[in-house]
Amino acid sequence: MKPSRDISRLVEIMRALRTPVTGCPWDLDQTFATVAPYTLEEAYEVADAVARGDLADLREELGDLLLQVVFHAQMADEQGAFDFGGVVDAITTKLIRRHPHVFGDRRDLAPDAVKALWDEIKAEEKAERAAAHAALGLPTERATSRLDGVAAALPALTRAEKLQAKASKVGFDWNDARLVLAKIREEADEVAETLEAGDRDRTEEEIGDLLFAVVNLARHTRVDPEAALRAANDKFQRRFRAIEEMLSARATTPERSSLAEMDALWDEAKRREKAAAALAPPDLAARERPGGP
């Protein structure tokens, strides 16, 4: 079997991998539940390639993600539920239906009107699904909530932002970012109280509230909390590596150094970064520190 640009070849390969006796034992052993974590991992690797601006890597990671879609579709086909063609039909139908301003008779809409129309169509689709379930005698969905539709499997920061955004649509929101900042200070004080009391369970709860409030501040300031934290992670990793390199130049290691010594080197790493950023062209400096704190 040879490689091909045709999607049907990928479907054929996946079917061969899942064929009993002649297929791959590992692939045959998988289920929707065991494949799902790989699907999430591949999506993160796509996002990482985008963040790094590595288009060659992006092509490969998109292929890995596409394989996950084909894998799930093949397992569903084996159960007689749907196949890959059904997946394509479902998304093309959805895109055409949700864009009547492009493919239908609702052209020349302003951006706000397009967003309102999108929400209206999604609500209609949800009602139709509920009616179809009822007609087939399937369990109906529990009572609807304005917060429905935010997947529990999303990264916690992203899910918090989406829940807050949905609540905001009905007016349940702060009207000033400074009020959110005050809430963060309040939550930090409550964390301090639980630490003083030595109550680990409450400390966990209060730290959760603190993180939720920080996400709220990010949303109010139009900052993507996941992107901001990724940038902070990268910055920490970069500066800690600089500490290791400076210690290595002194023929020593972090394990043999005091916190005070490493803290001084951390400040030196920060100073060097700022000096390098000042000398770099504006567009290069922006690429090197995308949204970082």
Sine and cosine of phi, psi and omega as CSV:
sin_phi,cos_phi,sin_psi,cos_psi,sin_omega,cos_omega
0.00,0.00,0.81,-0.58,-0.09,-1.00
-0.98,-0.17,0.44,-0.90,0.08,-1.00
-0.89,0.45,0.35,-0.94,-0.02,-1.00
-0.36,-0.93,0.41,-0.91,0.09,-1.00
-0.99,0.12,-0.14,0.99,-0.05,-1.00
-0.99,0.15,0.80,-0.61,-0.02,-1.00
-0.87,0.49,-0.47,0.88,-0.03,-1.00
-0.90,0.44,-0.49,0.87,0.03,-1.00
-0.92,0.39,-0.64,0.77,0.04,-1.00
-0.89,0.45,-0.66,0.75,0.04,-1.00
-0.89,0.46,-0.65,0.76,0.02,-1.00
-0.90,0.45,-0.67,0.74,0.00,-1.00
-0.89,0.45,-0.70,0.72,0.01,-1.00
-0.90,0.44,-0.63,0.78,0.03,-1.00
-0.90,0.43,-0.63,0.78,0.02,-1.00
-0.92,0.40,-0.63,0.78,0.01,-1.00
-0.91,0.42,-0.47,0.88,-0.03,-1.00
-0.99,-0.14,0.12,0.99,0.01,-1.00
-0.97,0.24,0.83,-0.55,-0.01,-1.00
-0.82,0.57,0.56,-0.83,0.04,-1.00
0.97,0.24,-0.83,0.55,-0.09,-1.00
-1.00,-0.03,-0.22,0.98,-0.05,-1.00
-0.99,0.15,-0.17,-0.98,-0.01,-1.00
-1.00,0.08,0.81,-0.59,-0.02,-1.00
-0.83,0.56,-0.64,0.77,-0.01,-1.00
-0.91,0.42,-0.75,0.67,-0.02,-1.00
-0.89,0.46,-0.63,0.78,0.00,-1.00
-0.91,0.41,-0.43,0.90,-0.06,-1.00
-0.99,0.11,-0.14,0.99,-0.11,-0.99
-0.99,0.11,0.40,-0.92,0.07,-1.00
-0.75,-0.66,0.10,-1.00,0.06,-1.00
-0.83,0.56,-0.67,0.74,-0.06,-1.00
-0.92,0.40,-0.62,0.78,-0.04,-1.00
-0.98,0.21,-0.44,0.90,0.00,-1.00
-0.99,0.14,-0.50,0.87,-0.08,-1.00
-0.79,0.61,-0.69,0.72,0.02,-1.00
-0.88,0.48,-0.57,0.82,0.05,-1.00
-0.92,0.39,-0.58,0.81,0.02,-1.00
-0.88,0.47,-0.71,0.70,0.03,-1.00
-0.89,0.45,-0.69,0.73,-0.02,-1.00
-0.87,0.49,-0.67,0.74,-0.01,-1.00
-0.92,0.39,-0.58,0.82,0.05,-1.00
-0.90,0.44,-0.64,0.76,0.05,-1.00
-0.90,0.43,-0.60,0.80,-0.01,-1.00
-0.94,0.35,-0.52,0.86,0.13,-0.99
-0.89,0.47,-0.75,0.66,-0.01,-1.00
-0.87,0.49,-0.61,0.80,0.01,-1.00
-0.91,0.41,-0.66,0.75,0.02,-1.00
-0.90,0.44,-0.62,0.79,0.05,-1.00
-0.90,0.44,-0.72,0.70,-0.02,-1.00
-0.88,0.48,-0.57,0.82,0.00,-1.00
-0.99,0.11,-0.14,0.99,-0.02,-1.00
0.92,0.39,0.44,0.90,-0.04,-1.00
-0.99,-0.13,1.00,-0.06,-0.09,-1.00
-0.94,0.33,-0.51,0.86,0.05,-1.00
-0.91,0.42,-0.69,0.72,0.04,-1.00
-0.92,0.38,-0.59,0.80,0.01,-1.00
-0.87,0.50,-0.68,0.74,0.02,-1.00
-0.85,0.52,-0.70,0.72,-0.01,-1.00
-0.92,0.38,-0.67,0.75,-0.03,-1.00
-0.94,0.35,-0.57,0.82,0.08,-1.00
-0.90,0.44,-0.59,0.81,0.07,-1.00
-0.90,0.44,-0.67,0.75,0.04,-1.00
-0.89,0.45,-0.63,0.78,0.02,-1.00
-0.93,0.36,-0.65,0.76,0.04,-1.00
-0.88,0.48,-0.60,0.80,0.05,-1.00
-0.86,0.51,-0.61,0.79,0.02,-1.00
-0.88,0.47,-0.65,0.76,0.03,-1.00
-0.89,0.45,-0.71,0.70,0.00,-1.00
-0.90,0.43,-0.61,0.79,0.01,-1.00
-0.88,0.48,-0.77,0.64,0.01,-1.00
-0.88,0.47,-0.67,0.75,-0.02,-1.00
-0.90,0.43,-0.62,0.79,0.01,-1.00
-0.91,0.41,-0.68,0.74,0.02,-1.00
-0.90,0.43,-0.61,0.79,0.04,-1.00
-0.93,0.38,-0.62,0.78,0.03,-1.00
-0.88,0.47,-0.64,0.77,0.01,-1.00
-0.89,0.46,-0.44,0.90,0.01,-1.00
-1.00,-0.07,0.02,1.00,0.00,-1.00
0.96,0.27,0.35,0.94,-0.04,-1.00
-1.00,0.05,-0.83,0.56,0.05,-1.00
-0.25,-0.97,0.22,-0.98,0.05,-1.00
-0.83,-0.55,-0.09,-1.00,-0.04,-1.00
-0.88,0.47,-0.61,0.79,0.05,-1.00
-0.86,0.51,-0.60,0.80,0.04,-1.00
-0.91,0.41,-0.58,0.81,0.05,-1.00
-0.90,0.44,-0.72,0.69,0.00,-1.00
-0.90,0.44,-0.68,0.74,0.01,-1.00
-0.88,0.47,-0.65,0.76,-0.03,-1.00
-0.90,0.44,-0.70,0.72,-0.06,-1.00
-0.97,0.26,-0.58,0.81,0.04,-1.00
-0.93,0.37,-0.63,0.77,0.06,-1.00
-0.88,0.48,-0.69,0.72,-0.02,-1.00
-0.90,0.44,-0.70,0.71,-0.03,-1.00
-0.90,0.44,-0.67,0.74,0.01,-1.00
-0.91,0.41,-0.68,0.73,-0.02,-1.00
-0.92,0.40,-0.63,0.77,-0.07,-1.00
-0.99,0.14,-0.04,1.00,0.01,-1.00
-0.81,-0.59,0.83,0.55,0.04,-1.00
-0.91,0.42,-0.33,0.94,0.05,-1.00
-0.97,0.24,-0.13,0.99,0.05,-1.00
-0.91,-0.41,-0.71,0.70,-0.10,-1.00
-0.96,-0.28,-0.06,1.00,-0.07,-1.00
-0.80,-0.60,-0.60,-0.80,-0.12,-0.99
-0.95,-0.31,0.35,0.94,-0.02,-1.00
-0.92,-0.38,0.72,0.69,-0.07,-1.00
-0.97,0.24,0.18,-0.98,0.06,-1.00
0.88,0.47,0.56,0.83,0.06,-1.00
-1.00,0.03,0.57,-0.82,0.09,-1.00
-0.95,0.30,0.38,-0.93,-0.02,-1.00
-0.79,0.61,-0.67,0.74,0.00,-1.00
-0.90,0.43,-0.62,0.79,0.01,-1.00
-0.93,0.37,-0.58,0.82,0.03,-1.00
-0.90,0.44,-0.69,0.72,0.01,-1.00
-0.90,0.44,-0.68,0.73,0.01,-1.00
-0.90,0.44,-0.64,0.77,0.02,-1.00
-0.91,0.42,-0.65,0.76,0.03,-1.00
-0.85,0.53,-0.74,0.67,0.00,-1.00
-0.90,0.45,-0.62,0.78,0.01,-1.00
-0.90,0.44,-0.69,0.72,-0.01,-1.00
-0.92,0.39,-0.65,0.76,0.04,-1.00
-0.87,0.48,-0.64,0.77,0.03,-1.00
-0.90,0.43,-0.64,0.77,0.04,-1.00
-0.89,0.45,-0.67,0.74,0.00,-1.00
-0.89,0.45,-0.64,0.76,0.00,-1.00
-0.90,0.43,-0.66,0.75,0.02,-1.00
-0.90,0.43,-0.63,0.77,0.02,-1.00
-0.91,0.42,-0.63,0.78,0.04,-1.00
-0.89,0.45,-0.66,0.75,0.01,-1.00
-0.90,0.44,-0.65,0.76,0.01,-1.00
-0.92,0.40,-0.64,0.77,0.01,-1.00
-0.91,0.42,-0.65,0.76,0.05,-1.00
-0.88,0.48,-0.70,0.72,-0.02,-1.00
-0.90,0.44,-0.64,0.77,-0.02,-1.00
-0.91,0.42,-0.53,0.85,-0.01,-1.00
-1.00,0.01,-0.01,1.00,-0.02,-1.00
0.96,0.27,0.32,0.95,0.01,-1.00
-0.99,0.10,0.38,-0.92,0.04,-1.00
-0.85,0.53,0.74,-0.67,0.03,-1.00
-0.99,0.14,0.35,-0.94,0.01,-1.00
-0.93,0.36,0.45,-0.89,0.05,-1.00
-0.91,0.42,0.19,-0.98,-0.03,-1.00
-0.75,0.66,0.71,-0.70,-0.08,-1.00
-0.95,0.32,0.46,-0.89,0.06,-1.00
-0.72,-0.69,0.44,-0.90,0.06,-1.00
-0.88,0.48,-0.32,0.95,-0.04,-1.00
-0.99,-0.10,0.04,1.00,0.05,-1.00
-0.89,0.46,0.45,-0.89,0.08,-1.00
1.00,-0.08,-0.06,1.00,0.06,-1.00
-0.99,-0.11,0.95,-0.32,-0.13,-0.99
-0.89,0.47,0.72,-0.69,0.01,-1.00
-0.92,0.39,-0.38,0.93,-0.05,-1.00
-0.99,0.12,-0.06,1.00,0.03,-1.00
-0.90,0.44,0.44,-0.90,0.15,-0.99
-0.81,0.59,0.60,-0.80,-0.13,-0.99
-0.84,0.54,-0.64,0.77,0.00,-1.00
-0.90,0.43,-0.70,0.71,0.00,-1.00
-0.91,0.42,-0.67,0.74,-0.01,-1.00
-0.90,0.43,-0.64,0.76,0.03,-1.00
-0.87,0.50,-0.70,0.71,-0.01,-1.00
-0.89,0.46,-0.66,0.75,-0.03,-1.00
-0.94,0.34,-0.63,0.78,0.07,-1.00
-0.88,0.47,-0.70,0.71,0.01,-1.00
-0.90,0.44,-0.65,0.76,-0.01,-1.00
-0.90,0.44,-0.64,0.77,0.03,-1.00
-0.91,0.41,-0.68,0.73,0.03,-1.00
-0.90,0.44,-0.56,0.83,-0.01,-1.00
-0.89,0.45,-0.51,0.86,-0.04,-1.00
-0.89,0.46,-0.41,0.91,0.02,-1.00
-0.96,-0.28,0.28,0.96,0.10,-1.00
1.00,0.01,0.06,1.00,0.02,-1.00
-1.00,0.04,1.00,0.09,-0.12,-0.99
-0.23,-0.97,0.38,-0.93,0.16,-0.99
-0.95,0.30,0.48,-0.88,0.03,-1.00
-0.96,-0.28,0.13,0.99,-0.03,-1.00
-0.46,-0.89,0.78,-0.63,-0.01,-1.00
-0.87,0.49,-0.46,0.89,0.00,-1.00
-0.93,0.37,-0.49,0.87,0.07,-1.00
-0.93,0.36,-0.57,0.82,0.06,-1.00
-0.92,0.40,-0.65,0.76,0.02,-1.00
-0.88,0.47,-0.62,0.79,0.06,-1.00
-0.90,0.43,-0.60,0.80,0.04,-1.00
-0.90,0.43,-0.61,0.79,0.04,-1.00
-0.89,0.46,-0.68,0.73,0.02,-1.00
-0.89,0.45,-0.64,0.77,0.03,-1.00
-0.89,0.46,-0.70,0.72,0.00,-1.00
-0.92,0.40,-0.60,0.80,0.03,-1.00
-0.90,0.44,-0.61,0.79,0.04,-1.00
-0.90,0.43,-0.61,0.79,0.01,-1.00
-0.93,0.36,-0.57,0.82,0.10,-0.99
-0.89,0.46,-0.68,0.73,0.01,-1.00
-0.87,0.50,-0.64,0.77,0.01,-1.00
-0.89,0.45,-0.68,0.74,-0.02,-1.00
-0.94,0.35,-0.56,0.83,0.07,-1.00
-0.91,0.42,-0.66,0.75,0.01,-1.00
-0.90,0.44,-0.59,0.81,-0.02,-1.00
-0.99,0.13,-0.19,0.98,-0.02,-1.00
0.93,0.37,0.47,0.88,-0.04,-1.00
-0.99,-0.13,0.99,-0.14,-0.10,-1.00
-0.91,0.42,-0.67,0.74,-0.03,-1.00
-0.88,0.48,-0.71,0.70,0.02,-1.00
-0.93,0.36,-0.54,0.84,0.04,-1.00
-0.88,0.47,-0.70,0.72,0.03,-1.00
-0.87,0.50,-0.70,0.72,0.00,-1.00
-0.88,0.47,-0.71,0.70,-0.05,-1.00
-0.94,0.35,-0.56,0.83,0.08,-1.00
-0.91,0.41,-0.61,0.79,0.09,-1.00
-0.87,0.50,-0.69,0.72,0.04,-1.00
-0.89,0.46,-0.62,0.78,0.01,-1.00
-0.90,0.43,-0.72,0.70,0.02,-1.00
-0.89,0.46,-0.65,0.76,0.01,-1.00
-0.88,0.48,-0.65,0.76,0.02,-1.00
-0.92,0.38,-0.61,0.79,0.03,-1.00
-0.90,0.43,-0.65,0.76,0.07,-1.00
-0.87,0.49,-0.63,0.78,0.02,-1.00
-0.88,0.47,-0.65,0.76,0.04,-1.00
-0.90,0.43,-0.67,0.75,0.03,-1.00
-0.86,0.51,-0.69,0.72,-0.01,-1.00
-0.89,0.46,-0.68,0.73,-0.02,-1.00
-0.91,0.41,-0.47,0.88,0.01,-1.00
-0.99,-0.15,0.18,0.98,0.04,-1.00
0.86,0.51,0.65,0.76,0.08,-1.00
-0.95,-0.33,0.74,-0.68,0.08,-1.00
-0.96,0.26,0.92,-0.40,-0.07,-1.00
-0.89,0.46,-0.58,0.81,0.04,-1.00
-0.91,0.42,-0.71,0.71,-0.01,-1.00
-0.90,0.43,-0.65,0.76,0.00,-1.00
-0.90,0.44,-0.67,0.74,-0.01,-1.00
-0.94,0.33,-0.60,0.80,0.07,-1.00
-0.87,0.49,-0.67,0.74,0.01,-1.00
-0.90,0.44,-0.65,0.76,0.03,-1.00
-0.91,0.42,-0.64,0.77,0.06,-1.00
-0.86,0.50,-0.72,0.69,-0.01,-1.00
-0.89,0.46,-0.66,0.75,-0.01,-1.00
-0.90,0.43,-0.69,0.72,0.02,-1.00
-0.88,0.48,-0.71,0.70,-0.01,-1.00
-0.88,0.47,-0.68,0.74,-0.02,-1.00
-0.89,0.45,-0.70,0.72,-0.04,-1.00
-0.96,0.29,-0.58,0.81,0.04,-1.00
-0.92,0.39,-0.61,0.79,0.06,-1.00
-0.89,0.45,-0.59,0.80,0.04,-1.00
-0.90,0.44,-0.63,0.78,0.07,-1.00
-0.86,0.50,-0.73,0.68,0.00,-1.00
-0.86,0.50,-0.66,0.75,-0.03,-1.00
-0.92,0.39,-0.66,0.75,0.01,-1.00
-0.92,0.39,-0.60,0.80,0.06,-1.00
-0.93,0.37,-0.62,0.78,0.02,-1.00
-0.88,0.47,-0.61,0.79,0.03,-1.00
-0.90,0.43,-0.36,0.93,0.04,-1.00
-0.99,-0.13,0.17,0.99,0.01,-1.00
0.88,0.47,0.63,0.78,0.07,-1.00
-0.63,-0.78,-0.04,-1.00,-0.08,-1.00
-0.69,-0.72,0.23,-0.97,0.07,-1.00
-0.85,0.52,-0.61,0.79,-0.02,-1.00
-0.88,0.48,-0.48,0.88,-0.04,-1.00
-0.98,-0.18,0.19,0.98,-0.03,-1.00
-0.91,-0.41,0.44,-0.90,0.02,-1.00
-1.00,0.09,0.30,-0.95,0.05,-1.00
-0.87,0.49,-0.63,0.78,-0.01,-1.00
-0.88,0.47,-0.67,0.75,0.02,-1.00
-0.90,0.44,-0.70,0.71,-0.02,-1.00
-0.93,0.36,-0.56,0.83,0.02,-1.00
-0.91,0.41,-0.62,0.78,0.04,-1.00
-0.91,0.42,-0.64,0.77,0.03,-1.00
-0.93,0.36,-0.54,0.84,0.08,-1.00
-0.87,0.50,-0.71,0.70,0.03,-1.00
-0.89,0.45,-0.59,0.81,0.04,-1.00
-0.92,0.40,-0.66,0.75,0.03,-1.00
-0.88,0.47,-0.65,0.76,0.04,-1.00
-0.88,0.47,-0.70,0.72,-0.02,-1.00
-0.88,0.48,-0.70,0.72,0.00,-1.00
-0.89,0.45,-0.65,0.76,0.01,-1.00
-0.89,0.47,-0.71,0.71,-0.01,-1.00
-0.90,0.43,-0.63,0.78,0.02,-1.00
-0.91,0.41,-0.66,0.75,0.01,-1.00
-0.92,0.40,-0.63,0.78,0.00,-1.00
-0.92,0.40,-0.57,0.82,0.00,-1.00
-0.92,0.38,-0.50,0.86,-0.03,-1.00
-1.00,0.05,-0.32,0.95,-0.07,-1.00
-0.98,0.21,0.47,-0.88,0.11,-0.99
-0.86,0.52,0.53,-0.85,-0.06,-1.00
-0.80,0.60,-0.67,0.74,-0.05,-1.00
-0.93,0.35,-0.58,0.82,0.02,-1.00
-0.93,0.37,-0.69,0.73,0.01,-1.00
-0.88,0.48,-0.61,0.80,0.00,-1.00
-0.92,0.39,-0.62,0.78,0.00,-1.00
-0.93,0.36,-0.57,0.82,-0.06,-1.00
-0.96,0.27,-0.42,0.91,-0.06,-1.00
-0.76,-0.65,0.91,0.41,-0.08,-1.00
-0.96,0.27,0.99,-0.11,0.07,-1.00
0.97,0.26,0.20,0.98,-0.05,-1.00
-0.94,0.35,0.43,-0.90,0.02,-1.00
-0.96,0.28,0.00,0.00,0.00,0.00
